[in-house]
Amino acid sequence: MTMFLITLALFLIVAAGMAVGYIFQQKTLAGSCGGLGSIGIDKACNCDNPCEKRQERERKAEQEKNQIDIKNI
């Protein structure tokens, strides 16, 4: 029983350490293998015609990307 408690305490300490590191870094979780982009898939869904909300988001993102910021000129 002592070995179980020591092992449980060790796992809890490691989990708490990872949680504290995650909170302080304030990053999103990311995989180590590169995800779908590493195998040539650009988007998560494979539908030919995305829904209207997604089309609107993509249109807004494209407009923001093409917009010139006059503050930095």
Buried (B, 14 or more C-beta within 10 A) or exposed (E): EEEEEEEEEEEEEEEEEEEEEEEEEEEEEEEEEEEEEEEEEEEEEEEEEEEEEEEEEEEEEEEEEEEEEEEEE
